[in-house]
Amino acid sequence: MGKQKLETIEQFQQVVNEKDRFLFIKHSLTCPISQAAFHEYEKFVADHPEIETYYLFVQEARPLSNYIAETFGVKHESPQALLFENGSVTWHTSHWNITYDALQSHKN
């Protein structure tokens, strides 16, 4: 399955409607902390190709990023990892807490 980039609210809503569970990453292209977090995420995805996962680049998809924060009541941060289950956010973390081990502990 690997990871897929989303850029629009419509694309995101389609994923929410079609997928029971998926991991979502908000990534800033200009932040060193976000670069480190995205690297951890990419290592995790490489080891777990069965995981449904999506991401956005904040600079390219600000309306979508804001929509997720407002719709799901999770304050926007970047980098940020969010686990969606049955249309709700069941876990989220940000910044240096986005590690391979943190993602691993929430993969099931």
C-alpha positions as CSV (number, residue, x, y, z in Angstrom):
1,M,0.0,0.0,0.0
2,G,2.8,2.4,0.9
3,K,2.2,6.1,1.4
4,Q,0.1,8.5,-0.6
5,K,0.2,12.3,-0.7
6,L,-3.1,14.1,-0.3
7,E,-3.6,17.8,-1.2
8,T,-7.3,18.5,-1.2
9,I,-10.2,18.2,1.3
10,E,-12.1,16.1,-1.3
11,Q,-9.2,13.6,-1.5
12,F,-9.0,13.4,2.3
13,Q,-12.8,12.9,2.7
14,Q,-12.7,10.1,0.2
15,V,-10.1,8.3,2.3
16,V,-12.1,8.9,5.5
17,N,-15.2,7.4,3.9
18,E,-13.4,4.4,2.4
19,K,-10.9,3.4,5.0
20,D,-11.6,2.2,8.5
21,R,-8.1,2.9,9.8
22,F,-5.2,4.9,8.5
23,L,-2.2,6.9,9.6
24,F,-1.8,10.5,8.5
25,I,1.2,12.7,8.7
26,K,1.4,16.5,8.4
27,H,4.9,17.5,7.2
28,S,6.5,20.9,7.0
29,L,9.0,21.2,4.1
30,T,10.9,24.0,6.0
31,C,11.3,22.5,9.5
32,P,14.3,20.4,10.5
33,I,12.2,18.7,13.3
34,S,9.6,17.8,10.6
35,Q,12.4,16.4,8.3
36,A,13.5,14.1,11.2
37,A,10.0,13.0,11.9
38,F,9.2,12.3,8.2
39,H,12.4,10.3,8.0
40,E,11.2,8.1,11.0
41,Y,7.8,7.8,9.2
42,E,9.4,6.7,6.0
43,K,11.4,4.1,7.7
44,F,8.3,2.8,9.5
45,V,6.3,2.7,6.2
46,A,9.1,0.8,4.4
47,D,9.0,-1.9,7.1
48,H,5.2,-2.0,7.2
49,P,3.9,-1.8,3.7
50,E,0.5,-3.2,4.8
51,I,-0.3,0.0,6.7
52,E,-2.7,2.5,5.1
53,T,-0.9,5.8,5.3
54,Y,-1.2,9.3,3.8
55,Y,0.6,12.6,4.2
56,L,0.4,16.2,3.3
57,F,3.0,19.0,2.9
58,V,1.7,21.9,5.0
59,Q,3.0,24.4,2.5
60,E,1.1,22.8,-0.3
61,A,-2.1,21.9,1.5
62,R,-2.8,24.4,4.1
63,P,-6.6,24.3,3.6
64,L,-6.6,20.6,4.1
65,S,-4.4,20.9,7.1
66,N,-6.7,23.4,8.7
67,Y,-9.8,21.4,7.8
68,I,-8.4,18.3,9.6
69,A,-7.6,20.4,12.7
70,E,-11.1,22.0,12.8
71,T,-13.1,18.9,11.8
72,F,-11.4,16.5,14.2
73,G,-10.7,19.0,17.1
74,V,-6.9,18.3,17.1
75,K,-4.8,21.5,17.3
76,H,-2.7,21.9,14.2
77,E,1.0,21.1,14.7
78,S,3.7,20.2,12.2
79,P,5.1,17.7,12.1
80,Q,2.1,15.8,13.4
81,A,1.0,12.2,13.2
82,L,-2.7,11.3,13.5
83,L,-4.3,7.8,13.6
84,F,-7.8,7.7,12.2
85,E,-10.2,4.9,13.1
86,N,-13.8,4.7,12.0
87,G,-13.8,8.4,11.1
88,S,-12.3,9.7,14.3
89,V,-8.8,10.5,15.5
90,T,-7.9,7.9,18.1
91,W,-4.2,8.9,18.7
92,H,-2.0,11.8,17.7
93,T,1.4,13.2,18.5
94,S,3.8,15.8,17.2
95,H,7.4,17.0,16.8
96,W,10.2,14.8,18.4
97,N,7.5,12.3,19.6
98,I,7.0,11.1,16.0
99,T,9.4,8.2,16.1
100,Y,9.6,4.8,14.5
101,D,8.8,3.2,18.0
102,A,5.8,5.5,18.6
103,L,4.4,4.6,15.2
104,Q,5.1,1.0,15.8
105,S,3.3,0.9,19.1
106,H,0.1,2.2,17.4
107,K,0.2,0.1,14.2
108,N,-2.4,-2.5,15.3
